[in-house]
Amino acid sequence: MGLMLLLALPFLTACNDEWKDEQYAHYISFKAPLNDNGVTAVYVPYTRHNDDGTPEIGKGKSYYDLPVLVSGSTDNDRDINVKIGISDTLQTLNFERFGNPTYRNDITDLYYKNMQDYASFPAEILIPKGENKTLMRVNFDFTKDGGIDMVEKWVLPLEIQKDPSYQPHPRKNYAKAMLRVYPYNDYSGNYSATTLTVSNKGDETNATGMETARGYVVDENTIFFYAGTIDETRTDRRNYKVFFKFIPEDENGEKGSVQITSDNAAKNGFVNNGTRTRYQIYEQQDDIQPWLLHRYVIISDIDYEYVDEPVAGVKMPYVVRGILTLERQLNTQIPNEDQAIQW
């Protein structure tokens, strides 16, 4: 019996030491999980601010730290210089999600658009020995070329480029990051629109409510909505932008007013009837989770008209009236604002 135990001992030792060996390859990948639309939603402040409220790197300038990972069951045992570049798969993604322009000329108006002109990032980043993750800073300048127009569905398509010194992750999309970038200010985001009604002009008694309305960033104090029920699924959506400028205090000392305008009234028939559109912001701690802060932006007395032209020559006038409410939930235990907001 003793002899049998002695003979078995080397095998038992070998089995017990297997966990020390690498079970998987040290593949390089991004941490950027995709949603059903083939992109990763990334929210960054339109302007990064210091703790005292001053711009950290300038107005309309921000950044995002994208995780770059080394996979495997053991720690990274060497310095790895990872090369980063722009992916060429955006056109393929657009074809898959929206269709080929050969069969419909205006389909490209629904396409994701490459935002590399508004972004900068290092061509190479070091993952040090002993580290399995590093952060690659992507810088954004939203003021470039007259300012970013959020009518476009901006995506930054990044990829880990091939190199003999490492292996990009072979699994589909792990070595790519399709970042759908949403800059935000204090007023942008998805508003509850259940108290905002849309009706045919002249038949306001049959007004219907909406579920949500998205406010897109224009600058630090301005957002735009698409008029009425129009959204980003419309190829002609840029004709229906309605701007909401938030004025904390106007020249008459009046606080919390909203100026509503359109840059295309000749096309969309916009008329603002809401001469006293107001907004207010208030915060409330969660009753059950005291570290959770609810911040609300309420826009009241909205009243405007627009003309929809879904088909050339067919004009349909509408009236939009009511209230919009934005809620943000913030984890006050997290100092970084864009991580604290529970998107």
Secondary structure, DSSP 4 states (H G I P E B T S, - for coil): -HHHHHHHHHHHHHHHTGGGS--S--EEEE-----TTSSEEEEEESS-B-TTSSBSS-TTEEEEEEEEEE-SSS---S-EEEEEEE-S-HHHHHHHHH--TTT-GGGGGGSEEE-GGGEE--SEEEE-TT-SEEEEEEEEETTGGG---TTSEEEEEEEEPPBTTBEE--STTTTEEEEEEEEE-SS-EEEE-TTEEEEETT-GGG-EE-SEEEEEEEETTEEEEESTT--TT-TTGGGGEEEEEEEEE-TTS-EEEEEEE-S-HHHH--EE--TT-EEEEEEEE-SS-TTEEEEEEEEEEEEEEEEEEEETTEEEEEEEEEEEEEEEEEETT--SHHHHB--
